[in-house]
Amino acid sequence: MLARVNSYALNGLEGYGVSVEVDIHPGQPRTEIVGLPDTAVKESKERVRAAVKNSGFDFSAQVVTVNLAPADMRKEGPSFDLAIALGVLVATEQAGVDDHMVPLQTLDDYVFLGELSLSGEVRKINGVMPMLIAAREQGKKKIVIPRENANEAKYIRGIDVYAVGTLREAIALLNGVEFKPIEKSDVFLNDRRGVAEDLKYVKGQYAAKRAFEIAAAGGHNILLIGAPGGGKTMLAKCLPGILPDMTESEALETTKIHSTAGILDPEVGIVLHRPFRSPHHTASKIALTGGGANSHPGEISFAHNGVLFLDELPEYPRGVLELLRQPLEDGVITVSRAARSVEYPANFMLVASMNPCPCGYYGSDTHECTCTPAQIQKYMSKLSGPLLDRIDLHVETDEVHYDELNSSADAESSASVRERVNAARAIQTERYKGTGIHSNAKMTTAMIKKYCVLDSAGDRILSSAFDKLGLSARAYTRILKVARTIADLDGKETIQSSHVAEAVMYRKLDKAGK
């Protein structure tokens, strides 16, 4: 007998339907799985056999052929276990039919996802949210998933999702036992407790704090340069606390990536706060950008709609850093392998820190630098001009003095700064309504020409900086974008000369300014 059960798989972040066809016919007992299965899928026949027997059913002692269609798409992971097991039981008339062999449910109405343990328990799988979204878009109405993935389904409307804990529960659903679908929940995105460090605890660093406010308001990339122990890392950790709340669409988009990679908190089921990712400088190219045999996402995609923090930037291999150039420009990363090519979103804010020299004390008032000019030049040359061009703000941090550290007074809080950031972002949201762009950092060339018009004084300042610093065309546009953000923070519709002057100040590492 032939049975057909619906399931889903992922190609990158996009879900697609998989028809699990199970055919049983006489012959020497064996189980064959075809349809480009990977090792985890091939091994499912042993998991399914044990799960069926340990759930109190008979596994057919005949030839069992499982086809995963479409046959030209690579199938990965254990998420087909539940569908295969149900296909075997329906094909052997142990599930889904009454005493007269009349189907109790229309099998085609359901989609089944889940890994099986040997005992018949349905285990958590990765990528449930993107598969649910794809199933909804393709007209599916009823999805059965593992109970451990239930929280991911709470935020997907327009589809009934049922959570099961065992194979027997899935069979009971097919046999007509009434199950309540998972209750839907609203996305709650404005709880800031424990999200980040608070700026009020950062002593001194007034110029750097101002730069971080500008970066958060416009979505700009920022590089901190300063001596060790000055607070660069703590400042970076404060950034998520002043960024605007994610929209619901941003939260779902980010959750799809984390769900696919298996790094989503199952107790929450959604990414509520902007990610803050800080990979170590020993991270490989694949770890940072994604790839591997299965073309998985990397750290820059995990930081989508959030922050990627690279501490001690020159310590990263230059080849790894150069891979950031394309996603910093385009907001996506394309992972190409022999088997397939996958595009992952990578729209992140880059926050980086570095010392001014190998010993860290070049230009310090309190410590003597022990580096030679050649060592300093070699250290700085680890960062290419094209990469620095893509970082909007280059900021020198101050050395913090004892009186500042010993002060009991708190500085301005992150909540207060975030109010100004939100006000500036609201201006940008209204300005770019209907364009798909939400911050100044993502302005197109046409938008720069329209919204970054300078007065004569501002034009003179920028012209002088362009010649003296030897700016590139890209650095020129970055300055205009930052000036636009400063004007938004100032509540000004037009960019004034003071806004341009401040934006130029944040190009510390441009050529002659190095």
KEROKOL-431644 format. One record per residue (C-alpha): residue in three letters; x, y, z. Coordinates in Angstrom, 3 decimals, always signed. Layout:
BEGIN
PT    aa         c1         c2         c3
PT   ALA          X          Y          Z
...
END
This chain:
BEGIN
PT    aa         c1         c2         c3
PT   MET     +0.000     +0.000     +0.000
PT   LEU     +1.135     +3.558     -0.694
PT   ALA     +0.845     +6.458     +1.775
PT   ARG     +1.753    +10.095     +1.231
PT   VAL     +2.518    +12.457     +4.142
PT   ASN     +3.390    +16.171     +3.906
PT   SER     +6.523    +17.577     +5.507
PT   TYR     +8.799    +20.583     +5.003
PT   ALA    +12.495    +21.301     +4.548
PT   LEU    +14.722    +24.367     +4.287
PT   ASN    +16.860    +25.772     +1.526
PT   GLY    +18.752    +28.482     +3.384
PT   LEU    +15.964    +30.395     +5.145
PT   GLU    +13.264    +29.460     +2.663
PT   GLY    +10.976    +26.534     +3.423
PT   TYR     +9.678    +24.214     +0.724
PT   GLY     +7.232    +21.335     +0.792
PT   VAL     +8.456    +17.746     +0.843
PT   SER     +6.132    +14.870     -0.011
PT   VAL     +7.088    +11.792     +2.015
PT   GLU     +5.899     +8.816     -0.030
PT   VAL     +5.965     +5.411     +1.648
PT   ASP     +5.432     +2.247     -0.371
PT   ILE     +5.293     -1.212     +1.205
PT   HIS     +5.381     -4.417     -0.811
PT   PRO     +6.403     -8.070     -0.275
PT   GLY    +10.056     -9.020     -0.331
PT   GLN    +13.136     -9.500     +1.827
PT   PRO    +12.632     -7.048     +4.758
PT   ARG    +14.563     -3.823     +4.241
PT   THR    +14.041     -0.071     +4.281
PT   GLU    +15.289     +2.242     +1.533
PT   ILE    +15.181     +6.053     +1.598
PT   VAL    +15.631     +7.906     -1.704
PT   GLY    +15.367    +11.548     -2.750
PT   LEU    +18.865    +12.943     -2.048
PT   PRO    +18.911    +12.266     +1.723
PT   ASP    +21.933    +13.241     +3.809
PT   THR    +23.365    +10.959     +6.501
PT   ALA    +20.937    +12.139     +9.193
PT   VAL    +17.975    +11.364     +6.917
PT   LYS    +19.355     +7.959     +5.948
PT   GLU    +19.775     +7.060     +9.614
PT   SER    +16.120     +7.891    +10.261
PT   LYS    +15.084     +4.396     +9.180
PT   GLU    +16.637     +2.962    +12.345
PT   ARG    +15.136     +5.665    +14.570
PT   VAL    +11.719     +5.194    +12.968
PT   ARG    +11.849     +1.398    +13.268
PT   ALA    +12.651     +1.552    +16.995
PT   ALA    +10.162     +4.374    +17.669
PT   VAL     +7.311     +2.491    +15.956
PT   LYS     +8.005     -0.728    +17.865
PT   ASN     +8.490     +0.997    +21.215
PT   SER     +5.216     +2.882    +20.703
PT   GLY     +3.330     -0.440    +20.549
PT   PHE     +2.974     -0.830    +16.765
PT   ASP     +4.408     -3.224    +14.198
PT   PHE     +7.062     -2.151    +11.739
PT   SER     +6.442     -3.883     +8.434
PT   ALA     +8.559     -6.985     +7.783
PT   GLN     +8.466     -6.255     +4.043
PT   VAL    +10.211     -3.912     +1.638
PT   VAL     +9.671     -0.321     +2.771
PT   THR    +10.584     +2.343     +0.206
PT   VAL    +10.527     +5.986     +1.277
PT   ASN    +10.754     +8.683     -1.392
PT   LEU    +11.333    +12.327     -0.436
PT   ALA    +10.052    +14.490     -3.270
PT   PRO    +11.154    +16.669     -4.976
PT   ALA    +14.007    +14.268     -5.613
PT   ASP    +16.439    +16.898     -6.931
PT   MET    +16.614    +18.901     -3.650
PT   ARG    +19.073    +17.844     -0.953
PT   LYS    +17.239    +16.738     +2.247
PT   GLU    +19.031    +17.405     +5.546
PT   GLY    +18.452    +16.680     +9.209
PT   PRO    +16.097    +14.512    +11.256
PT   SER    +12.914    +16.560    +10.777
PT   PHE    +11.316    +13.926     +8.479
PT   ASP    +11.271    +11.165    +11.149
PT   LEU     +7.688    +11.815    +12.255
PT   ALA     +6.332    +11.973     +8.705
PT   ILE     +8.133     +8.752     +7.719
PT   ALA     +6.835     +6.909    +10.791
PT   LEU     +3.270     +8.028    +10.138
PT   GLY     +3.616     +7.069     +6.480
PT   VAL     +4.640     +3.551     +7.474
PT   LEU     +1.737     +3.232     +9.940
PT   VAL     -0.828     +4.614     +7.484
PT   ALA     +0.497     +2.355     +4.698
PT   THR     +0.136     -0.682     +6.999
PT   GLU     -3.332     +0.531     +8.100
PT   GLN     -2.325     +0.885    +11.761
PT   ALA     -3.192     +4.593    +11.891
PT   GLY     -5.615     +7.023    +10.315
PT   VAL     -8.379     +4.532     +9.440
PT   ASP    -11.419     +3.107    +11.255
PT   ASP    -12.407     -0.545    +11.612
PT   HIS    -13.699     -0.531     +8.033
PT   MET    -10.464     +0.976     +6.682
PT   VAL    -12.123     +4.341     +6.048
PT   PRO     -9.718     +7.288     +6.538
PT   LEU    -10.504     +9.212     +9.722
PT   GLN     -8.671    +12.370     +8.604
PT   THR     -7.648    +13.751     +5.253
PT   LEU     -3.913    +13.192     +5.492
PT   ASP     -3.202    +15.862     +2.903
PT   ASP     -4.598    +18.520     +5.280
PT   TYR     -1.637    +18.085     +7.645
PT   VAL     +2.097    +18.764     +7.636
PT   PHE     +4.267    +16.783    +10.057
PT   LEU     +7.650    +17.906    +11.409
PT   GLY     +9.751    +16.274    +14.097
PT   GLU    +12.648    +14.051    +15.069
PT   LEU    +11.923    +10.748    +16.831
PT   SER    +13.807     +9.198    +19.701
PT   LEU    +14.058     +5.409    +19.926
PT   SER    +11.319     +5.463    +22.575
PT   GLY     +8.865     +7.297    +20.307
PT   GLU     +9.339    +10.751    +21.834
PT   VAL     +9.062    +13.645    +19.360
PT   ARG    +12.125    +15.830    +19.752
PT   LYS    +12.869    +19.477    +18.976
PT   ILE    +14.160    +20.377    +15.513
PT   ASN    +15.788    +23.475    +14.026
PT   GLY    +14.130    +25.848    +11.572
PT   VAL    +10.505    +25.433    +12.635
PT   MET     +9.594    +29.116    +12.276
PT   PRO    +10.715    +29.563     +8.628
PT   MET     +9.016    +26.269     +7.736
PT   LEU     +5.768    +27.398     +9.399
PT   ILE     +5.877    +30.712     +7.543
PT   ALA     +6.511    +28.947     +4.223
PT   ALA     +3.699    +26.453     +4.871
PT   ARG     +1.276    +29.268     +5.639
PT   GLU     +2.261    +31.151     +2.474
PT   GLN     +1.728    +27.976     +0.434
PT   GLY     -1.798    +27.444     +1.736
PT   LYS     -1.263    +24.783     +4.407
PT   LYS     -3.686    +25.022     +7.335
PT   LYS     -2.631    +22.391     +9.889
PT   ILE     +0.934    +21.758    +11.045
PT   VAL     +2.078    +19.222    +13.643
PT   ILE     +5.372    +20.051    +15.386
PT   PRO     +7.340    +18.888    +18.449
PT   ARG     +6.119    +20.220    +21.788
PT   GLU     +9.563    +21.711    +22.454
PT   ASN     +9.111    +23.987    +19.427
PT   ALA     +5.668    +25.180    +20.500
PT   ASN     +6.790    +28.661    +21.548
PT   GLU     +8.010    +29.441    +18.017
PT   ALA     +4.529    +28.771    +16.665
PT   LYS     +2.787    +31.230    +19.010
PT   TYR     +3.689    +34.194    +16.817
PT   ILE     +2.648    +32.795    +13.413
PT   ARG     -0.953    +33.690    +12.664
PT   GLY     -3.252    +32.322     +9.983
PT   ILE     -2.378    +28.673    +10.541
PT   ASP     -3.329    +25.993    +13.117
PT   VAL     -0.306    +24.425    +14.782
PT   TYR     -0.525    +21.333    +16.983
PT   ALA     +2.252    +20.336    +19.380
PT   VAL     +2.831    +16.658    +20.156
PT   GLY     +5.268    +15.027    +22.535
PT   THR     +5.177    +11.427    +21.302
PT   LEU     +4.490     +9.398    +18.193
PT   ARG     +1.372     +7.987    +19.863
PT   GLU     -0.043    +11.520    +20.256
PT   ALA     +0.483    +12.190    +16.548
PT   ILE     -1.296     +8.921    +15.745
PT   ALA     -4.159     +9.867    +18.093
PT   LEU     -4.560    +13.138    +16.179
PT   LEU     -4.789    +11.203    +12.910
PT   ASN     -7.269     +8.818    +14.522
PT   GLY     -9.673    +11.658    +15.234
PT   VAL     -8.813    +12.561    +18.838
PT   GLU     -9.484    +16.266    +19.250
PT   PHE     -6.402    +18.416    +19.850
PT   LYS     -6.403    +22.123    +20.618
PT   PRO     -4.062    +24.169    +18.416
PT   ILE     -1.364    +26.272    +20.049
PT   GLU     -2.736    +29.604    +21.293
PT   LYS     -1.341    +32.650    +19.520
PT   SER     +0.508    +35.402    +21.336
PT   ASP     +1.424    +39.004    +20.592
PT   VAL     +5.087    +39.875    +20.132
PT   PHE     +6.258    +41.863    +23.170
PT   LEU     +9.288    +43.893    +22.159
PT   ASN     +9.746    +46.731    +24.646
PT   ASP    +11.085    +44.952    +27.727
PT   ARG    +14.643    +46.233    +28.178
PT   ARG    +15.489    +44.467    +31.434
PT   GLY    +18.906    +42.845    +31.297
PT   VAL    +19.385    +43.694    +27.614
PT   ALA    +22.661    +45.601    +27.906
PT   GLU    +24.984    +47.659    +30.041
PT   ASP    +23.724    +51.148    +30.918
PT   LEU    +25.568    +54.243    +29.750
PT   LYS    +25.085    +55.880    +33.136
PT   TYR    +27.797    +53.607    +34.535
PT   VAL    +30.366    +54.600    +31.898
PT   LYS    +32.688    +57.180    +33.414
PT   GLY    +33.956    +59.963    +31.160
PT   GLN    +34.125    +59.195    +27.420
PT   TYR    +31.760    +62.033    +26.531
PT   ALA    +32.898    +62.244    +22.894
PT   ALA    +32.580    +58.485    +22.428
PT   LYS    +29.095    +58.471    +23.968
PT   ARG    +28.042    +61.207    +21.574
PT   ALA    +29.377    +59.161    +18.666
PT   PHE    +27.445    +56.102    +19.863
PT   GLU    +24.248    +58.153    +20.028
PT   ILE    +24.778    +59.224    +16.402
PT   ALA    +25.569    +55.660    +15.354
PT   ALA    +22.419    +54.319    +17.008
PT   ALA    +20.251    +57.101    +15.580
PT   GLY    +21.335    +56.505    +11.991
PT   GLY    +22.347    +52.832    +12.021
PT   HIS    +25.987    +53.731    +11.305
PT   ASN    +29.079    +51.564    +11.718
PT   ILE    +31.577    +52.757    +14.314
PT   LEU    +35.214    +52.097    +15.210
PT   LEU    +36.677    +52.931    +18.639
PT   ILE    +40.408    +53.625    +18.946
PT   GLY    +41.995    +53.969    +22.365
PT   ALA    +44.347    +52.671    +25.015
PT   PRO    +43.597    +49.385    +26.836
PT   GLY    +41.198    +49.579    +29.779
PT   GLY    +39.551    +52.826    +28.712
PT   GLY    +36.054    +51.367    +28.409
PT   LYS    +35.775    +50.538    +24.697
PT   THR    +34.213    +47.120    +25.301
PT   MET    +31.781    +48.433    +27.906
PT   LEU    +30.681    +51.201    +25.541
PT   ALA    +30.019    +48.620    +22.836
PT   LYS    +27.934    +46.536    +25.234
PT   CYS    +25.821    +49.620    +25.982
PT   LEU    +24.788    +50.026    +22.347
PT   PRO    +21.840    +47.548    +22.325
PT   GLY    +20.330    +49.533    +25.202
PT   ILE    +20.041    +52.703    +23.111
PT   LEU    +19.000    +51.149    +19.810
PT   PRO    +15.326    +51.441    +18.801
PT   ASP    +13.030    +48.516    +19.549
PT   MET    +12.699    +45.982    +16.766
PT   THR     +9.518    +45.958    +14.760
PT   GLU     +7.507    +42.725    +14.662
PT   SER     +8.664    +42.009    +11.112
PT   GLU    +12.310    +42.499    +12.165
PT   ALA    +11.809    +40.171    +15.131
PT   LEU    +10.332    +37.421    +12.945
PT   GLU    +13.048    +37.850    +10.311
PT   THR    +15.799    +37.583    +12.927
PT   THR    +14.095    +34.634    +14.604
PT   LYS    +14.042    +32.712    +11.315
PT   ILE    +17.843    +32.855    +11.212
PT   HIS    +18.307    +31.852    +14.856
PT   SER    +15.741    +29.081    +14.523
PT   THR    +17.471    +27.656    +11.453
PT   ALA    +20.840    +27.681    +13.228
PT   GLY    +19.462    +26.094    +16.415
PT   ILE    +20.496    +29.007    +18.671
PT   LEU    +16.974    +30.195    +19.497
PT   ASP    +15.904    +30.068    +23.153
PT   PRO    +13.073    +27.471    +23.138
PT   GLU    +11.530    +28.969    +26.276
PT   VAL    +10.949    +32.295    +24.515
PT   GLY    +10.474    +31.160    +20.927
PT   ILE    +11.329    +34.519    +19.361
PT   VAL    +14.191    +37.033    +19.327
PT   LEU    +12.798    +39.938    +21.344
PT   HIS    +15.862    +42.184    +21.422
PT   ARG    +18.377    +43.251    +18.821
PT   PRO    +21.160    +40.650    +18.710
PT   PHE    +24.633    +41.462    +20.002
PT   ARG    +27.210    +39.071    +18.589
PT   SER    +30.872    +39.198    +19.542
PT   PRO    +32.912    +36.467    +17.802
PT   HIS    +36.491    +35.904    +18.986
PT   HIS    +39.323    +37.052    +16.726
PT   THR    +40.222    +33.399    +16.098
PT   ALA    +36.880    +32.857    +14.321
PT   SER    +37.243    +31.369    +10.844
PT   LYS    +35.837    +32.778     +7.617
PT   ILE    +33.037    +30.212     +7.648
PT   ALA    +32.164    +30.953    +11.289
PT   LEU    +31.890    +34.652    +10.513
PT   THR    +30.154    +34.678     +7.133
PT   GLY    +28.542    +31.230     +6.994
PT   GLY    +29.118    +28.220     +4.786
PT   GLY    +30.328    +24.692     +5.388
PT   ALA    +29.006    +21.595     +3.659
PT   ASN    +25.399    +22.603     +4.372
PT   SER    +25.806    +26.362     +3.771
PT   HIS    +24.756    +27.378     +7.278
PT   PRO    +24.505    +31.054     +8.346
PT   GLY    +27.395    +32.682    +10.199
PT   GLU    +27.892    +35.351    +12.861
PT   ILE    +27.118    +38.255    +10.544
PT   SER    +23.688    +36.744     +9.869
PT   PHE    +23.115    +36.000    +13.555
PT   ALA    +23.709    +39.749    +14.088
PT   HIS    +21.041    +40.668    +11.494
PT   ASN    +19.021    +43.691    +12.708
PT   GLY    +21.464    +44.020    +15.606
PT   VAL    +25.141    +44.562    +16.396
PT   LEU    +28.300    +42.725    +15.344
PT   PHE    +31.096    +43.646    +17.777
PT   LEU    +34.672    +42.893    +16.742
PT   ASP    +36.998    +43.572    +19.675
PT   GLU    +40.689    +44.173    +18.870
PT   LEU    +39.918    +44.510    +15.169
PT   PRO    +43.503    +44.229    +13.826
PT   GLU    +43.879    +40.834    +15.532
PT   TYR    +41.397    +39.300    +13.081
PT   PRO    +43.005    +37.794     +9.969
PT   ARG    +42.891    +40.310     +7.153
PT   GLY    +41.230    +37.792     +4.852
PT   VAL    +38.384    +37.411     +7.342
PT   LEU    +37.904    +41.172     +7.670
PT   GLU    +37.830    +41.687     +3.908
PT   LEU    +34.850    +39.329     +3.698
PT   LEU    +32.831    +41.952     +5.598
PT   ARG    +33.038    +44.461     +2.773
PT   GLN    +30.208    +43.080     +0.638
PT   PRO    +27.655    +42.516     +3.453
PT   LEU    +28.450    +45.950     +4.940
PT   GLU    +27.513    +47.453     +1.586
PT   ASP    +24.587    +45.242     +0.567
PT   GLY    +23.106    +43.921     +3.841
PT   VAL    +23.199    +40.320     +2.584
PT   ILE    +25.795    +37.557     +2.269
PT   THR    +25.747    +34.968     -0.494
PT   VAL    +27.168    +31.590     +0.532
PT   SER    +28.066    +29.600     -2.573
PT   ARG    +29.116    +25.972     -2.539
PT   ALA    +29.270    +23.267     -5.193
PT   ALA    +25.884    +21.867     -4.154
PT   ARG    +23.970    +25.141     -3.851
PT   SER    +24.063    +28.887     -3.371
PT   VAL    +22.179    +30.466     -0.462
PT   GLU    +21.608    +34.134     +0.364
PT   TYR    +21.321    +35.101     +4.039
PT   PRO    +20.377    +38.550     +5.376
PT   ALA    +23.229    +40.371     +7.124
PT   ASN    +21.976    +43.868     +7.842
PT   PHE    +23.954    +44.639    +10.992
PT   MET    +25.706    +47.547    +12.677
PT   LEU    +29.436    +46.932    +12.849
PT   VAL    +31.041    +48.075    +16.097
PT   ALA    +34.788    +47.535    +16.315
PT   SER    +37.530    +48.484    +18.723
PT   MET    +41.300    +48.651    +18.466
PT   ASN    +44.396    +50.015    +20.149
PT   PRO    +46.363    +52.825    +18.455
PT   CYS    +49.464    +50.610    +18.303
PT   PRO    +50.607    +47.100    +19.321
PT   CYS    +51.444    +48.101    +22.901
PT   GLY    +48.303    +50.205    +23.090
PT   TYR    +49.772    +53.477    +24.380
PT   TYR    +50.660    +55.512    +21.315
PT   GLY    +49.629    +59.104    +22.090
PT   SER    +48.949    +58.352    +25.761
PT   ASP    +49.532    +61.055    +28.395
PT   THR    +50.166    +58.545    +31.174
PT   HIS    +52.033    +55.661    +29.551
PT   GLU    +55.065    +55.560    +27.294
PT   CYS    +54.632    +53.850    +23.932
PT   THR    +57.298    +51.215    +23.273
PT   CYS    +56.480    +50.665    +19.602
PT   THR    +58.629    +51.742    +16.685
PT   PRO    +57.105    +53.707    +13.791
PT   ALA    +57.477    +50.609    +11.615
PT   GLN    +55.548    +48.481    +14.146
PT   ILE    +52.765    +51.065    +14.349
PT   GLN    +52.550    +51.262    +10.562
PT   LYS    +52.427    +47.472    +10.243
PT   TYR    +49.723    +47.285    +12.913
PT   MET    +47.541    +49.920    +11.267
PT   SER    +48.049    +48.449     +7.802
PT   LYS    +46.123    +45.345     +8.867
PT   LEU    +42.988    +47.392     +8.169
PT   SER    +42.476    +48.082     +4.492
PT   GLY    +41.265    +51.395     +3.133
PT   PRO    +38.117    +49.888     +1.570
PT   LEU    +37.110    +48.411     +4.941
PT   LEU    +37.725    +51.688     +6.807
PT   ASP    +35.712    +53.514     +4.141
PT   ARG    +32.696    +51.424     +5.117
PT   ILE    +32.952    +52.411     +8.783
PT   ASP    +31.155    +55.723     +9.184
PT   LEU    +32.583    +56.926    +12.495
PT   HIS    +36.215    +56.594    +13.667
PT   VAL    +36.300    +57.691    +17.304
PT   GLU    +39.195    +58.118    +19.714
PT   THR    +38.366    +57.236    +23.311
PT   ASP    +39.776    +59.294    +26.185
PT   GLU    +41.904    +58.105    +29.037
PT   VAL    +39.760    +57.999    +32.165
PT   HIS    +41.159    +59.757    +35.230
PT   TYR    +40.827    +58.728    +38.857
PT   ASP    +38.464    +61.565    +39.792
PT   GLU    +36.028    +60.438    +37.098
PT   LEU    +36.178    +56.791    +38.192
PT   ASN    +35.761    +57.704    +41.854
PT   SER    +32.781    +59.968    +41.230
PT   SER    +29.504    +58.725    +42.729
PT   ALA    +27.416    +60.648    +40.191
PT   ASP    +25.833    +58.678    +37.381
PT   ALA    +26.137    +59.884    +33.824
PT   GLU    +23.155    +60.178    +31.464
PT   SER    +21.246    +56.891    +31.306
PT   SER    +20.695    +54.724    +28.243
PT   ALA    +16.937    +55.301    +28.558
PT   SER    +17.413    +59.047    +28.181
PT   VAL    +19.678    +58.674    +25.154
PT   ARG    +17.276    +56.162    +23.602
PT   GLU    +14.488    +58.757    +23.660
PT   ARG    +16.529    +61.015    +21.379
PT   VAL    +17.510    +58.067    +19.203
PT   ASN    +13.858    +57.033    +18.825
PT   ALA    +12.886    +60.597    +17.909
PT   ALA    +15.552    +60.702    +15.193
PT   ARG    +14.561    +57.266    +13.893
PT   ALA    +10.919    +58.383    +13.748
PT   ILE    +11.972    +61.237    +11.448
PT   GLN    +13.829    +58.780     +9.213
PT   THR    +10.934    +56.299     +9.164
PT   GLU     +8.613    +59.041     +7.965
PT   ARG    +11.158    +60.352     +5.461
PT   TYR    +11.725    +56.970     +3.822
PT   LYS     +8.175    +55.648     +4.118
PT   GLY     +7.364    +53.097     +1.446
PT   THR    +10.971    +52.657     +0.285
PT   GLY    +11.966    +49.700     +2.473
PT   ILE    +14.696    +51.823     +4.074
PT   HIS    +14.468    +52.756     +7.757
PT   SER    +17.743    +54.534     +8.606
PT   ASN    +20.099    +57.103     +7.124
PT   ALA    +22.930    +54.588     +6.863
PT   LYS    +21.010    +52.705     +4.160
PT   MET    +20.245    +55.702     +1.934
PT   THR    +20.690    +55.152     -1.781
PT   THR    +22.619    +57.569     -4.007
PT   ALA    +19.380    +59.166     -5.177
PT   MET    +18.264    +59.670     -1.577
PT   ILE    +21.598    +61.248     -0.634
PT   LYS    +21.197    +63.718     -3.477
PT   LYS    +17.667    +64.551     -2.336
PT   TYR    +18.025    +64.646     +1.447
PT   CYS    +21.673    +65.665     +2.009
PT   VAL    +21.805    +69.075     +0.369
PT   LEU    +24.456    +71.307     +1.979
PT   ASP    +24.521    +75.077     +2.343
PT   SER    +27.555    +76.984     +1.089
PT   ALA    +29.339    +76.902     +4.469
PT   GLY    +28.836    +73.160     +4.837
PT   ASP    +29.997    +72.591     +1.276
PT   ARG    +33.225    +74.531     +1.948
PT   ILE    +33.958    +72.454     +5.056
PT   LEU    +33.424    +69.178     +3.228
PT   SER    +35.437    +70.335     +0.203
PT   SER    +38.376    +71.253     +2.422
PT   ALA    +38.195    +67.912     +4.285
PT   PHE    +37.997    +65.997     +1.019
PT   ASP    +41.292    +67.516     -0.173
PT   LYS    +43.179    +67.474     +3.138
PT   LEU    +42.207    +63.940     +4.156
PT   GLY    +42.293    +62.496     +0.661
PT   LEU    +38.795    +61.105     +1.056
PT   SER    +37.331    +58.522     -1.284
PT   ALA    +33.917    +58.887     -2.910
PT   ARG    +32.554    +56.324     -0.445
PT   ALA    +33.917    +58.247     +2.556
PT   TYR    +32.316    +61.396     +1.123
PT   THR    +28.873    +59.764     +1.047
PT   ARG    +29.393    +58.337     +4.557
PT   ILE    +30.071    +61.830     +5.877
PT   LEU    +26.878    +63.106     +4.261
PT   LYS    +24.859    +60.288     +5.841
PT   VAL    +26.316    +60.969     +9.291
PT   ALA    +25.667    +64.708     +8.887
PT   ARG    +22.054    +63.901     +7.997
PT   THR    +21.741    +61.889    +11.225
PT   ILE    +23.280    +64.671    +13.328
PT   ALA    +20.766    +67.091    +11.828
PT   ASP    +17.925    +64.679    +12.667
PT   LEU    +19.113    +64.457    +16.276
PT   ASP    +19.182    +68.255    +16.299
PT   GLY    +15.637    +68.351    +14.930
PT   LYS    +16.740    +70.278    +11.828
PT   GLU    +15.245    +69.682     +8.407
PT   THR    +18.341    +70.963     +6.610
PT   ILE    +21.964    +69.994     +7.196
PT   GLN    +23.923    +72.909     +8.656
PT   SER    +27.653    +73.594     +8.625
PT   SER    +28.011    +72.523    +12.266
PT   HIS    +26.538    +69.121    +11.405
PT   VAL    +29.016    +68.668     +8.553
PT   ALA    +31.934    +69.750    +10.733
PT   GLU    +31.029    +67.212    +13.401
PT   ALA    +30.620    +64.444    +10.811
PT   VAL    +34.083    +65.205     +9.382
PT   MET    +35.573    +64.887    +12.874
PT   TYR    +34.631    +61.197    +12.861
PT   ARG    +37.023    +60.295     +9.995
PT   LYS    +40.174    +59.936    +12.131
PT   LEU    +41.773    +57.169    +10.100
PT   ASP    +41.323    +58.490     +6.579
PT   LYS    +44.666    +58.569     +4.795
PT   ALA    +46.458    +61.764     +5.881
PT   GLY    +44.442    +61.684     +9.077
PT   LYS    +45.931    +58.351    +10.171
END
